[in-house]
Amino acid sequence: MNVQQKLAEVNARAVALHKADPQTMTAFRGVMTAANRAGRLGAATKELVAVAVAIGRGCEDCILFHTSAAKQHGASRDELVEVLAVAIEMSGGPGTVYAGKALAAFDAL
């Protein structure tokens, strides 16, 4: 399965969860919207922060989702690599595994 197919699965699971519990998912979407509102940080920077947090939490679907969003918002590969270094610093060995997954996803998107 390629990265685009995996991303489609992530999105399909979110849609299914929304159908199962629209109240919670609508509230969560509100949090996402508020966190990503226009401000001093651009959308690409906010998504790169989300990638770093996802790496620290070991959330593969989150890594894929936010890496894709960062790239869509104009984040460069070099910017991602800098963020991956910080994620590795803050999460050690497991961070290197998940950072590699984020880089592979970026390259495949």
DSSP file (Angstrom, degrees, kcal/mol; ACC not computed):
  #  RESIDUE AA STRUCTURE BP1 BP2  ACC     N-H-->O    O-->H-N    N-H-->O    O-->H-N    TCO  KAPPA ALPHA  PHI   PSI    X-CA   Y-CA   Z-CA
    1    1 A M              0   0    0      0, 0.0     2,-0.1     0, 0.0     0, 0.0   0.000 360.0 360.0 360.0 131.2    0.0    0.0    0.0
    2    2 A N     >  -     0   0    0      1,-0.1     4,-2.2     4,-0.0     5,-0.2  -0.306 360.0-100.2 -86.1 174.4    1.4    3.4   -1.0
    3    3 A V  H  > S+     0   0    0      1,-0.2     4,-2.7     2,-0.2     5,-0.2   0.881 121.3  53.7 -63.1 -40.5    1.4    6.5    1.1
    4    4 A Q  H  > S+     0   0    0      1,-0.2     4,-2.2     2,-0.2    -1,-0.2   0.896 109.6  48.8 -63.0 -38.5   -1.5    8.1   -0.7
    5    5 A Q  H  > S+     0   0    0      2,-0.2     4,-2.0     1,-0.2    -2,-0.2   0.901 111.0  50.0 -66.3 -40.8   -3.6    4.9    0.0
    6    6 A K  H  X S+     0   0    0     -4,-2.2     4,-2.2     2,-0.2    -2,-0.2   0.912 110.4  50.1 -62.9 -41.8   -2.6    5.0    3.6
    7    7 A L  H  X S+     0   0    0     -4,-2.7     4,-2.4     1,-0.2    -2,-0.2   0.895 108.0  53.2 -64.0 -39.5   -3.6    8.6    3.9
    8    8 A A  H  X S+     0   0    0     -4,-2.2     4,-2.4     1,-0.2    -1,-0.2   0.887 108.5  50.7 -61.9 -38.3   -7.0    7.8    2.2
    9    9 A E  H  X S+     0   0    0     -4,-2.0     4,-2.5     2,-0.2    -2,-0.2   0.908 107.8  52.5 -65.2 -41.9   -7.5    5.1    4.9
   10   10 A V  H  X S+     0   0    0     -4,-2.2     4,-1.8     1,-0.2    -2,-0.2   0.943 113.0  44.6 -57.1 -48.3   -6.7    7.6    7.7
   11   11 A N  H  X S+     0   0    0     -4,-2.4     4,-2.2     1,-0.2    -2,-0.2   0.883 111.0  53.5 -66.1 -38.5   -9.3   10.0    6.3
   12   12 A A  H  X S+     0   0    0     -4,-2.4     4,-2.4     1,-0.2    -1,-0.2   0.890 107.7  51.2 -64.1 -38.9  -11.8    7.2    5.8
   13   13 A R  H  X S+     0   0    0     -4,-2.5     4,-2.4     2,-0.2    -1,-0.2   0.883 108.9  51.3 -65.4 -37.1  -11.5    6.2    9.4
   14   14 A A  H  X S+     0   0    0     -4,-1.8     4,-2.3     2,-0.2    -2,-0.2   0.905 110.1  49.0 -65.8 -40.5  -12.0    9.8   10.5
   15   15 A V  H  X S+     0   0    0     -4,-2.2     4,-2.2     2,-0.2    -2,-0.2   0.925 111.6  49.3 -63.5 -44.2  -15.2   10.0    8.4
   16   16 A A  H  X S+     0   0    0     -4,-2.4     4,-1.9     1,-0.2    -2,-0.2   0.899 111.2  49.3 -62.3 -40.8  -16.5    6.7    9.9
   17   17 A L  H  X S+     0   0    0     -4,-2.4     4,-2.5     2,-0.2    -1,-0.2   0.891 108.9  52.9 -65.9 -38.6  -15.8    7.9   13.4
   18   18 A H  H  < S+     0   0    0     -4,-2.3    -2,-0.2     1,-0.2    -1,-0.2   0.904 109.0  49.4 -62.8 -40.5  -17.6   11.2   12.6
   19   19 A K  H  < S+     0   0    0     -4,-2.2    -1,-0.2     1,-0.2    -2,-0.2   0.878 113.8  46.6 -64.8 -36.5  -20.6    9.2   11.4
   20   20 A A  H  < S+     0   0    0     -4,-1.9    -2,-0.2     1,-0.2    -1,-0.2   0.853 134.3  11.5 -73.8 -35.4  -20.5    7.1   14.6
   21   21 A D     X  +     0   0    0     -4,-2.5     4,-2.2    -5,-0.1    -1,-0.2  -0.563  66.9 167.4-144.9  73.8  -20.1   10.1   17.0
   22   22 A P  H  > S+     0   0    0      0, 0.0     4,-2.5     0, 0.0     5,-0.2   0.820  75.6  58.8 -62.4 -31.7  -20.7   13.4   15.2
   23   23 A Q  H  > S+     0   0    0      2,-0.2     4,-2.0     1,-0.2     5,-0.1   0.955 111.1  39.5 -64.3 -49.3  -20.9   15.4   18.4
   24   24 A T  H  > S+     0   0    0      1,-0.2     4,-2.6     2,-0.2    -1,-0.2   0.927 117.9  48.1 -66.0 -44.6  -17.4   14.5   19.6
   25   25 A M  H  X S+     0   0    0     -4,-2.2     4,-2.4     1,-0.2    -1,-0.2   0.852 110.2  51.9 -68.8 -33.2  -15.9   14.7   16.2
   26   26 A T  H  X S+     0   0    0     -4,-2.5     4,-1.8    -5,-0.2    -1,-0.2   0.911 111.2  48.2 -66.0 -41.4  -17.5   18.1   15.5
   27   27 A A  H  X S+     0   0    0     -4,-2.0     4,-1.8    -5,-0.2    -2,-0.2   0.916 111.7  49.5 -63.4 -43.0  -16.1   19.4   18.8
   28   28 A F  H  X S+     0   0    0     -4,-2.6     4,-2.4     1,-0.2    -2,-0.2   0.905 108.2  53.5 -62.7 -40.9  -12.6   17.9   17.9
   29   29 A R  H  X S+     0   0    0     -4,-2.4     4,-2.6     1,-0.2    -1,-0.2   0.874 105.6  55.0 -61.2 -36.5  -12.8   19.6   14.5
   30   30 A G  H  X S+     0   0    0     -4,-1.8     4,-2.5     2,-0.2    -1,-0.2   0.892 106.9  49.5 -62.7 -40.2  -13.5   22.9   16.3
   31   31 A V  H  X S+     0   0    0     -4,-1.8     4,-2.7     2,-0.2    -2,-0.2   0.929 111.5  49.3 -63.1 -45.2  -10.3   22.4   18.3
   32   32 A M  H  X S+     0   0    0     -4,-2.4     4,-1.7     1,-0.2    -2,-0.2   0.918 111.8  48.7 -60.1 -43.9   -8.4   21.8   15.1
   33   33 A T  H  < S+     0   0    0     -4,-2.6    -1,-0.2     1,-0.2    -2,-0.2   0.921 113.1  46.9 -63.3 -44.7   -9.9   24.9   13.5
   34   34 A A  H >< S+     0   0    0     -4,-2.5     3,-1.1     1,-0.2    -2,-0.2   0.911 112.2  49.8 -64.2 -42.7   -9.1   27.1   16.5
   35   35 A A  H 3< S+     0   0    0     -4,-2.7    -1,-0.2     1,-0.2    -2,-0.2   0.807 115.1  44.3 -66.6 -29.0   -5.5   25.8   16.8
   36   36 A N  T 3< S+     0   0    0     -4,-1.7    -1,-0.2    -5,-0.2    -2,-0.2   0.237  84.0 128.6-102.6  13.3   -4.9   26.3   13.1
   37   37 A R  S <  S-     0   0    0     -3,-1.1    -3,-0.1    -4,-0.2     2,-0.0  -0.221  74.5 -79.3 -63.7 160.3   -6.5   29.8   12.8
   38   38 A A  S    S+     0   0    0      2,-0.1     2,-0.2     1,-0.1    -1,-0.1  -0.352  75.9 124.7 -61.4 138.2   -4.4   32.6   11.2
   39   39 A G  S    S-     0   0    0      2,-0.6     4,-0.1    -3,-0.1    -1,-0.1  -0.807  75.4 -48.8-165.9-154.4   -1.9   34.0   13.6
   40   40 A R  S    S+     0   0    0     -2,-0.2     2,-0.4     2,-0.1    -2,-0.1   0.817 118.1  65.3 -70.3 -30.8    1.8   34.7   14.0
   41   41 A L  S    S-     0   0    0      1,-0.0    -2,-0.6     2,-0.0     2,-0.0  -0.779  86.6-127.4 -93.3 136.8    2.7   31.2   12.9
   42   42 A G     >  -     0   0    0     -2,-0.4     4,-2.3    -4,-0.1     5,-0.2  -0.286  26.3-103.9 -75.8 167.2    1.9   30.2    9.3
   43   43 A A  H  > S+     0   0    0      1,-0.2     4,-2.2     2,-0.2     5,-0.2   0.882 120.3  52.8 -60.3 -41.1   -0.1   27.0    8.5
   44   44 A A  H  > S+     0   0    0     29,-0.4     4,-2.1     1,-0.2    -1,-0.2   0.915 109.5  49.2 -63.1 -42.1    3.0   25.1    7.4
   45   45 A T  H  > S+     0   0    0      1,-0.2     4,-2.2     2,-0.2    -2,-0.2   0.918 110.3  50.6 -63.3 -43.7    4.8   25.9   10.6
   46   46 A K  H  X S+     0   0    0     -4,-2.3     4,-2.0     1,-0.2    -1,-0.2   0.897 110.7  49.2 -62.5 -39.3    1.9   24.8   12.7
   47   47 A E  H  X S+     0   0    0     -4,-2.2     4,-2.0     2,-0.2    -1,-0.2   0.869 108.5  53.3 -68.7 -35.1    1.7   21.5   10.7
   48   48 A L  H  X S+     0   0    0     -4,-2.1     4,-2.2     2,-0.2    -2,-0.2   0.889 107.6  51.4 -65.4 -38.1    5.4   20.9   11.3
   49   49 A V  H  X S+     0   0    0     -4,-2.2     4,-2.4     1,-0.2    -2,-0.2   0.925 108.7  51.7 -60.8 -43.6    4.9   21.4   15.0
   50   50 A A  H  X S+     0   0    0     -4,-2.0     4,-2.6     1,-0.2    -2,-0.2   0.871 106.8  53.6 -62.3 -36.7    2.1   18.8   14.8
   51   51 A V  H  X S+     0   0    0     -4,-2.0     4,-2.3    15,-0.2    -1,-0.2   0.939 108.8  49.1 -61.5 -46.3    4.5   16.4   13.0
   52   52 A A  H  X S+     0   0    0     -4,-2.2     4,-2.2     1,-0.2    -2,-0.2   0.911 113.0  46.5 -61.0 -43.0    7.0   16.8   15.8
   53   53 A V  H  X S+     0   0    0     -4,-2.4     4,-2.0     2,-0.2    -1,-0.2   0.915 110.7  53.0 -65.1 -42.2    4.3   16.1   18.4
   54   54 A A  H  X>S+     0   0    0     -4,-2.6     5,-2.2     1,-0.2     4,-0.9   0.881 108.6  50.3 -61.2 -38.3    3.0   13.1   16.5
   55   55 A I  H ><5S+     0   0    0     -4,-2.3     3,-0.8     1,-0.2    -1,-0.2   0.943 110.0  50.0 -63.4 -47.5    6.5   11.7   16.4
   56   56 A G  H 3<5S+     0   0    0     -4,-2.2    -2,-0.2     1,-0.3    -1,-0.2   0.824 114.6  44.5 -60.4 -31.9    6.9   12.1   20.1
   57   57 A R  H 3<5S-     0   0    0     -4,-2.0    -1,-0.3    -5,-0.1    -2,-0.2   0.576 107.7-126.2 -88.2 -11.0    3.5   10.4   20.7
   58   58 A G  T <<5 +     0   0    0     -4,-0.9     2,-1.0    -3,-0.8    -3,-0.2   0.854  53.4 154.9  69.4  34.3    4.3    7.6   18.2
   59   59 A C     >< -     0   0    0     -5,-2.2     4,-2.5     1,-0.2    -1,-0.2  -0.796  22.3-175.0-100.2  96.8    1.1    8.2   16.2
   60   60 A E  H  > S+     0   0    0     -2,-1.0     4,-2.3     1,-0.2    -1,-0.2   0.892  84.2  49.3 -60.8 -42.8    1.8    6.9   12.7
   61   61 A D  H  > S+     0   0    0      1,-0.2     4,-2.8     2,-0.2    -1,-0.2   0.896 111.7  50.1 -64.0 -38.5   -1.6    8.1   11.3
   62   62 A C  H  > S+     0   0    0      2,-0.2     4,-2.8     1,-0.2     5,-0.3   0.900 108.8  52.6 -64.9 -40.9   -1.0   11.6   12.8
   63   63 A I  H  X S+     0   0    0     -4,-2.5     4,-2.3    -9,-0.2     5,-0.3   0.945 112.8  44.3 -58.6 -48.6    2.5   11.7   11.3
   64   64 A L  H  X S+     0   0    0     -4,-2.3     4,-2.2     2,-0.2    -2,-0.2   0.938 115.1  47.6 -62.5 -48.6    1.1   10.9    7.9
   65   65 A F  H  X S+     0   0    0     -4,-2.8     4,-2.2     1,-0.2    -2,-0.2   0.937 117.8  39.8 -59.9 -49.4   -1.8   13.3    8.1
   66   66 A H  H  X S+     0   0    0     -4,-2.8     4,-2.5     2,-0.2   -15,-0.2   0.798 112.5  55.0 -78.2 -27.7    0.3   16.3    9.4
   67   67 A T  H  X S+     0   0    0     -4,-2.3     4,-2.3    -5,-0.3    -1,-0.2   0.926 111.0  46.9 -65.3 -43.6    3.2   15.6    7.1
   68   68 A S  H  X S+     0   0    0     -4,-2.2     4,-2.5    -5,-0.3    -2,-0.2   0.929 113.3  48.1 -61.2 -45.8    0.8   15.7    4.2
   69   69 A A  H  X S+     0   0    0     -4,-2.2     4,-1.8     2,-0.2    -2,-0.2   0.896 110.1  52.4 -63.7 -40.3   -0.8   18.9    5.5
   70   70 A A  H  <>S+     0   0    0     -4,-2.5     5,-2.8     1,-0.2    -1,-0.2   0.929 111.5  46.4 -61.1 -44.8    2.6   20.5    6.0
   71   71 A K  H ><5S+     0   0    0     -4,-2.3     3,-1.6     1,-0.2    -2,-0.2   0.914 110.5  52.7 -64.6 -42.1    3.6   19.8    2.5
   72   72 A Q  H 3<5S+     0   0    0     -4,-2.5    -1,-0.2     1,-0.3    -2,-0.2   0.829 107.4  53.1 -61.7 -31.8    0.3   21.1    1.1
   73   73 A H  T 3<5S-     0   0    0     -4,-1.8   -29,-0.4    -5,-0.2    -1,-0.3   0.364 129.4 -95.3 -87.5   5.8    0.9   24.3    3.0
   74   74 A G  T < 5 +     0   0    0     -3,-1.6    -3,-0.2     1,-0.3    -2,-0.1   0.551  66.7 157.1  99.2   8.0    4.3   24.7    1.4
   75   75 A A      < -     0   0    0     -5,-2.8    -1,-0.3    -6,-0.2     2,-0.2  -0.435  35.7-133.6 -64.7 139.3    6.7   23.3    4.0
   76   76 A S     >  -     0   0    0     -2,-0.1     4,-2.2     1,-0.1     5,-0.1  -0.492  17.3-113.5 -90.6 164.3    9.9   22.2    2.3
   77   77 A R  H  > S+     0   0    0      1,-0.2     4,-2.6     2,-0.2     5,-0.2   0.902 118.7  54.4 -60.8 -41.5   11.8   19.0    2.8
   78   78 A D  H  > S+     0   0    0      2,-0.2     4,-1.9     1,-0.2    -1,-0.2   0.888 107.2  49.9 -62.9 -39.1   14.6   20.9    4.5
   79   79 A E  H  > S+     0   0    0      2,-0.2     4,-2.0     1,-0.2    -1,-0.2   0.922 110.9  49.9 -63.8 -43.1   12.2   22.5    7.0
   80   80 A L  H  X S+     0   0    0     -4,-2.2     4,-2.7     1,-0.2    -2,-0.2   0.925 107.4  53.9 -60.3 -44.3   10.8   19.1    7.8
   81   81 A V  H  X S+     0   0    0     -4,-2.6     4,-1.8     1,-0.2    -1,-0.2   0.887 107.6  50.7 -60.3 -39.3   14.3   17.6    8.3
   82   82 A E  H  X S+     0   0    0     -4,-1.9     4,-1.5     2,-0.2    -1,-0.2   0.914 111.6  47.7 -63.6 -41.9   15.0   20.4   10.8
   83   83 A V  H  X S+     0   0    0     -4,-2.0     4,-2.5     1,-0.2    -2,-0.2   0.889 108.1  55.6 -65.4 -38.7   11.8   19.6   12.7
   84   84 A L  H  X S+     0   0    0     -4,-2.7     4,-2.5     1,-0.2    -1,-0.2   0.877 103.6  55.3 -61.6 -37.1   12.7   15.9   12.6
   85   85 A A  H  X S+     0   0    0     -4,-1.8     4,-2.3     2,-0.2    -1,-0.2   0.910 109.5  46.1 -62.4 -41.6   16.0   16.7   14.3
   86   86 A V  H  X S+     0   0    0     -4,-1.5     4,-2.3     2,-0.2    -2,-0.2   0.908 111.4  52.0 -66.9 -41.3   14.2   18.4   17.2
   87   87 A A  H  X S+     0   0    0     -4,-2.5     4,-1.3     1,-0.2    -2,-0.2   0.900 110.6  48.3 -61.6 -40.3   11.7   15.6   17.4
   88   88 A I  H  X S+     0   0    0     -4,-2.5     4,-2.0     2,-0.2     3,-0.3   0.922 109.7  52.9 -65.0 -43.7   14.6   13.1   17.7
   89   89 A E  H  < S+     0   0    0     -4,-2.3    -2,-0.2     1,-0.2    -1,-0.2   0.907 115.1  41.1 -55.7 -42.9   16.2   15.2   20.3
   90   90 A M  H  < S+     0   0    0     -4,-2.3    -1,-0.2     1,-0.2    -2,-0.2   0.638 126.1  31.4 -85.4 -14.9   13.1   15.3   22.4
   91   91 A S  H  X S-     0   0    0     -4,-1.3     4,-0.8    -3,-0.3    -2,-0.2   0.382  88.1-157.1-128.0   4.7   12.1   11.6   21.9
   92   92 A G  H >X  -     0   0    0     -4,-2.0     4,-1.2     1,-0.2     3,-0.6  -0.156  63.4  -2.9  63.3-146.1   15.3    9.7   21.6
   93   93 A G  H >> S+     0   0    0      1,-0.3     4,-1.2     2,-0.2     3,-0.8   0.884 133.6  50.2 -52.9 -51.0   15.5    6.3   19.8
   94   94 A P  H 3> S+     0   0    0      0, 0.0     4,-2.1     0, 0.0    -1,-0.3   0.859 105.1  60.9 -59.3 -31.6   11.8    5.9   19.1
   95   95 A G  H <X S+     0   0    0     -4,-0.8     4,-2.7    -3,-0.6    -2,-0.2   0.849  98.6  56.1 -62.6 -33.4   11.8    9.4   17.6
   96   96 A T  H <X S+     0   0    0     -4,-1.2     4,-1.9    -3,-0.8    -1,-0.2   0.889 107.1  49.6 -66.3 -37.0   14.3    8.3   15.0
   97   97 A V  H  X S+     0   0    0     -4,-1.2     4,-1.4     2,-0.2    -2,-0.2   0.954 116.6  39.9 -64.4 -49.9   12.0    5.5   13.9
   98   98 A Y  H  X S+     0   0    0     -4,-2.1     4,-2.0     1,-0.2    -2,-0.2   0.825 111.6  57.1 -72.8 -31.0    9.0    7.8   13.6
   99   99 A A  H  X S+     0   0    0     -4,-2.7     4,-2.4    -5,-0.2    -1,-0.2   0.905 105.3  52.5 -63.4 -40.4   11.1   10.6   12.1
  100  100 A G  H  X S+     0   0    0     -4,-1.9     4,-2.4     1,-0.2    -1,-0.2   0.880 107.6  51.6 -61.1 -37.9   12.1    8.2    9.3
  101  101 A K  H  X S+     0   0    0     -4,-1.4     4,-2.3     2,-0.2    -1,-0.2   0.895 109.0  50.3 -65.9 -39.9    8.5    7.5    8.7
  102  102 A A  H  X S+     0   0    0     -4,-2.0     4,-2.5     2,-0.2    -2,-0.2   0.918 111.7  47.6 -64.4 -43.3    7.7   11.2    8.4
  103  103 A L  H  X S+     0   0    0     -4,-2.4     4,-2.4     2,-0.2    -2,-0.2   0.915 111.9  49.7 -64.9 -43.1   10.5   11.7    5.9
  104  104 A A  H  X S+     0   0    0     -4,-2.4     4,-1.7     1,-0.2    -1,-0.2   0.895 111.4  49.8 -62.3 -39.8    9.5    8.7    3.8
  105  105 A A  H  X S+     0   0    0     -4,-2.3     4,-1.3     2,-0.2    -2,-0.2   0.928 109.8  50.6 -64.3 -44.5    5.9   10.0    3.8
  106  106 A F  H >< S+     0   0    0     -4,-2.5     3,-0.5     1,-0.2    -2,-0.2   0.930 111.8  47.6 -58.8 -46.3    7.0   13.5    2.7
  107  107 A D  H 3< S+     0   0    0     -4,-2.4    -1,-0.2     1,-0.2    -2,-0.2   0.818 112.7  49.2 -65.6 -30.7    9.1   12.1   -0.1
  108  108 A A  H 3<        0   0    0     -4,-1.7    -1,-0.2     1,-0.2    -2,-0.2   0.661 360.0 360.0 -83.8 -16.2    6.2    9.8   -1.3
  109  109 A L    <<        0   0    0     -4,-1.3    -1,-0.2    -3,-0.5    -2,-0.2   0.474 360.0 360.0 -83.8 360.0    3.6   12.6   -1.3
